Amino acid sequence: MDDAPNSEHFTLSPIGHMVSDYPDKFGIPRQPGLAPAANAKLVLAAPYNDPLAVRGLEDFSHLWLSFIFHQSPQRWSPLVRPPRLGGNKKVGVFASRSTHRPNRLGLSLVRLVGIDTQQGVVLALQGCDLVSGTPVVDIKPYLPWAESQPDAKAGFAPQTPSLLAVSFHPAALDTLTQRSDSATLHALIEQVLSQDPRPAYKQKELASKRLYGVRLRDVDVKFRQRQQGEATTLEVMAIEPYDER
């Protein structure tokens, strides 16, 4: 018996969009919660920005966000190369969290830190892993007693990724001290770079002197690799205003 629904297509309408510390997708942690200093706002759109729609949400500390990987191509492949496996080994797309997937649907667990209903509805969030502009299609409260499974198997990613040391050139530190958000931006840079946002194949180039740039908030963070024996450090060389030209 075929129990498939009669309709082959379903239409999703965004209920809002993200405004986050990540203007570009490069550098975004590959999982939520890995950069707790990352702030974001979920701005709900009409007619979903009715304060009645979020009544009681303030009683929850964490939320599930269902969203669209809108910057990913619409094409997909049954096999993908997870960065966690060095970008070489392939696994099935449904055994991964790849952004290149059917329907481009994503799921992210974030911390709720505030709700503003003065003009519509804006949710203040932390630990977000979504690029600014991401369309969100649903919100659900997180229930730890039902959804936390400490004994669960995690396949090829059984543990949190190892972190790199991050250092700051004196010139970069000087730039930071002149900003009103110095402490939180410092923490955000350190948390993002410690997870090594470089492509997996570039992480193996121990002698590389290439200068990389990652956009965070309104700045372009320039960094490069420092190698001492087998120890790798990512050093922030400069923090510059982002030029959109």
N, C-alpha and C positions, 0 to 999 in steps of 0.2 A: 504494500500500500504506500502510495506517495503522499506524505503529509506536508509537502512543501507548500508555502502560501501561494495563492493565485498570482499575486503581483510579483514581478521579478525585480522591481525597483522601489526604493524607499527614499524619500526626500528628507534631508536634515537641514534645519534652519539654525544658524548660530544664535545662541542666546546672549552672546557677548563676545568681547575680545580682550586679549591680554595687553597690558602695558608693563613691560618688565625691564630689568637691568641688562637684558641681552638684545641689543639692536640687531645683531647678526647671529646666525645659527652657529658659526664657527666659535668654538670655545665653550659652548653650553655643556654642562655636565650631562653624561649620557643617562643618568637616572635622577629622579627627584630626591631632594634632601641632602645631596652630597655637598652643596654649597649653601649652608643655612643663612649666610649673609645676603643671599640674593633676594631682593624685594620685588614684589609685583603687585599689580592691581588687576582685578577682573572687573571690567566695566560692562554691566548688563545693558542690553539693548531693549527698546520697546518692542513688544508689550511686556517683556519679561522683567523689566526694571521696576515692577510694582513692589514696594516694601513688603506687602503681604506674602510675596513668593519666598521671602527669606525669613519669615517669622519663625523663631525657634532655632535658627542656624547658629546663633551666638553661643548656644550650649554645647557646641562641638568644637574640638581643637583642630581637627584635620578633615580635609575634604578630598574626595576623588573628583578630578576634572576629566571629562571626556572631551576630546578636541580633535581637530583636523591637522595633519601634517601638511599645511597648505603650501609650503615651499618645496615639498618633495614632488618628483615627477609622478604623473598618473599611472605610468607603466609600472609593472611589478614583475618579480621573478620568483619561482618556487624555491630557489636557493640564494642565500645571501652570505656575506662575509662579515661576521661580527668583529668589531675592533678588539674585543676582549680576547679573541683568538689570534690576534696579530694581523688580521686582515688577509690571512692566507687560507684558512680552513673554511669550508662551506657547511652551512646547516640549513635546514628547512626554514622558510620564512616564518612559519607558525611556531618554530622552536627558538625564535629570536624576538628582540624588541626593535628590529630594524624599522626605520622610517619609510622604507620602500616596501609597502605592503598593500594588499587589496583594500580599497575604500579609504586608505590613508588615515585610519582612526588611531588615536593615541589615548593613553590613560596615564594620569599623573596624580600622585599623592602629595598634597601641599598642606602647610600649616596655615590655619586661619587666625589672623591677629586683629582683625577689626572689620566692622561693617558700617559703611556710611550711607545713610538713606536721606540725606539732606536734599539732594537733587538726583532722583533716580536711585540706583543701587550700585555701590562700588565695594568690592571685597578686597581688603588688604591681606596679602599673602606673603609667606616666606618659604624658602627652600624650593622655589619654582625652577623648572628646567625648560621653560617655554620661551621662544623668541617673541619679541613684541609684535603685536598684530595677529597672533594665533587665534583663530576662531574656536570658541568653546561651544559645545553642543549640549552639555549636561553637567550638573553638579549633584553629587551625592555625599552625605556625611559618612565618614569612616567609622566603622564599628570594630574596635580592637578585639573584643571578645569573639567576634565572628570571623574576622578577616586576618588576624595575626596568627601565623602558623610557624612557630619557632623550629619545629622539626621537619619543615618542608625541604625537599631536595631542590637544588638550584642548578642542576645541569653543569654547563661549562663555566658558570659564574657562581661558585659556592660561597665566595667570600667577597667582602668589599675590596675594590682594587687597591693595590699598593700605591702609596703616595710618594711624590718626589719632593725634595727640599726646594724651597723657593727663597731667593735672596733679592735684595733691592739695591741697585746702584745708588750712591749718595744723591745724585741729581734727581732720580725718581722719588726718593724719600723727601727731598726738598719740595718737589711739586705737590706731594701728598699733604704735607703739613700746612700748605696754603689753602686747602679746601675745607669747607665746613663739614663735609662728609668723610673726612680723612680716615677716621677709625673704621667705619663700615666699608669704605672702598678698599682700604688696605686688606681687610679680612676677606672681601670678595675676590680680590686679585689672587691672594694666597690660596684660597680654597679652589678656585678655578684652575690655576696653573699647576697646583700640586697633583692634579689628576692627569696632567700632560695632554693638552688638547691637540697636540700635533698628530697628523696621520700616523697610523701604526707603523708604516714602512719607514717613516722619517725618524721614529724613536730609536731605530737601530743604528743610525748614523752617529756614532760616538764622537767623531771628529768634526761634526758639522758646526760651522760658524754662522749659519743662516740666521737672519733676524726675522722673527715672526711678529705679527700684530693681532691682537684680539680686542674687539670693541666691548667695553663694559660701561654702562651708563652713558655718559657723554664724552668719554675719552677713548683714545686708542693706546692700548698698553703694548709697548714694544719689549720683547723678551728674546733671549737666546739661551742656548745650552752651554753649561760649564761642566767640564769633565775632569775629575780627579781620580785617576785609576778607574775603578768600576762604579764610583759614586757619581751620579748625575744630579746636577742642580740646574734649575731654570732661573736665570737672573733677569729681573726687570730692569731694562736699560733706560727707558723713558716712559713718561705718561704725558701724552699730548692731547690737546683738544681735537676732537674728530672733525675732519674736513669732509663734508658731504659732496664736494665737487668731484 
